Amino acid sequence: MSDSTPPPDQLAEMASTFAALGSEQRLSVLRTLVRAGPDGLTIGELGVRSGVSGSTLTHHMKILAAAGLVNQLRQGRKIICIGAAYDTMSGLSEFLLSECCADASQTDHTHG
């Protein structure tokens, strides 16, 4: 069994990003943006589709943006919300799965 614990700064960053997903509403907002694809949605359409609107949506978007999970782009008077941080989301998965089964006693591991 080897100890390949990530550096404390990487652990802190990953914990912070996972914490941003620790709300059903934020997770719903992010999933809605992922479903919308690279063009994103206006803040109004995001509210309609996710069922979260107004100041609550603004609050959740700030948290998701601070965690690097979403981007917002101003186009004239509109704010376009984009779940564009696919590399960040992929990095979260990779962080969790990179050492899958490293300390298991068996060599044949199937995931189903």
Secondary structure, DSSP 8 states (H G I E B T S, - for coil): -------HHHHHHHHHHHHHT-SHHHHHHHHHHHHH-TT-EEHHHHHHHHT--HHHHHHHHHHHHHTTS-EEEEETTEEEEE---HHHHHHHHHHHHTTTTTT-S-S-----
